Amino acid sequence: MTGRAKRGRLTRSADFERVYRQGRSHGNRYLVLYAFPRVGDASGQARLGVSVSRKVGGAVERNRVKRLLREAFGALESELPEGQDVVVVARPEARELAEREGLAGVQGALAELVEKAGAAAAG
């Protein structure tokens, strides 16, 4: 199993706040993706923060959605510009998507937003 390194994650609430306030958001029915370039650190991998509220479900459902989001992000990370901080917020419908389609469904929903974010960063 290839887990994401902890250093590739956003952990501090100040980092989350900065991405929410200054980043660009892109959303679909299942997820909202906020992306913001790190100041002074344009090189290096994108860092991921995941936010899954109790509206998504109980602890088991929330942790499953978080795990699937991290796994999907790992596969799509190379499509983001380097030095990005990304926060993915799961909407309540994300639980049904995870139950119905598993990793493939979550990866598809996230890929759509990564593509939008990449196009916005390029344009």
Secondary structure, DSSP 4 states (H G I P E B T S, - for coil): --PPPGGGB---HHHHHHHHHHSEEEE-SSEEEEEEEPTT--SS--EEEEEE-TTS-SHHHHHHHHHHHHHHHHHHGGGSPTTEEEEEEE-THHHHHHHHHHHHHHHHHHHHHHHHHHHHHH-
